[in-house]
Amino acid sequence: DNTIKTIGQYAFYGCSMLTRIPMNNTLTSIGTYAFYNCAGLTEINIPDSVTSLGSYAFYNCAGLQKATLGKNISAINDYTFYGCPGLTTITLPDKITSIGKYAFYNCSGLKNLTIPQNVTSIGDYAFYDCGGILTVKCNIANSFAQSSSSNTSYYSYTNSYHWLYGSDFSTIKIENTVSTIGGYAFKDLPSTTKIEVAADNTIKTIGQYAFYGCSMLTRIPMNN
């Protein structure tokens, strides 16, 4: 049994013919650019022992289809899965509190997306051009609370602008923990046809321009 604890920066950078990398439960961190442009990788299974996943770690891994992330990862950093169009399945651990900018840019194969309830920050264009996403499920309390900073009323989700911009999904599911949908939160999503909210939802406020440009939206339920 190997006892590798760290995969360093640029460790497998550009190893385009690499198809598989075993990881054991002594591994604690994966560095920035560690598997950058490893186009041959098809699946990764990150053990629970890993607590740190670097930016650009799986950047442009075009052949990657499935990613299993250990339950102790608390952040998806900037550009981590940028340009992984073959990725169809990923489960975000419950401990995740932030998703960085461009983290899943052009992951066009993703079909469903569940945002864990501990997430408080999603970076700009985190899911930009994820045209395959059909359903987004939001579990976060006050997940789209609008920024109170001056001159930032057009931002949504903790100062993040258009985090879903360019995605082509049809359904948004909002769980009963969400009480506020901030301004511009779902702006310019022309393929969205349906908003589903929990029967016991507690939504009190829908901000300005929240669904602006959602031209195919046919129904939005409102409670008493």
WOLINHU-V421363 format. One record per helix or strand. SS is the DSSP state (A for helix, B for strand). FROM is the first residue (numbers start at 1). TO is the last residue. Records with the same first field share a line. If there is no record, write none. Layout:
SS=FROM-TO / FROM-TO
This chain:
B=6-7 / 29-30 / 43-45 / 52-53 / 66-68 / 75-76 / 89-91 / 98-99 / 112-115 / 121-122 / 135-138 / 144-144 / 156-156 / 160-160 / 171-174 / 180-181 / 194-197 / 205-206 / 219-220
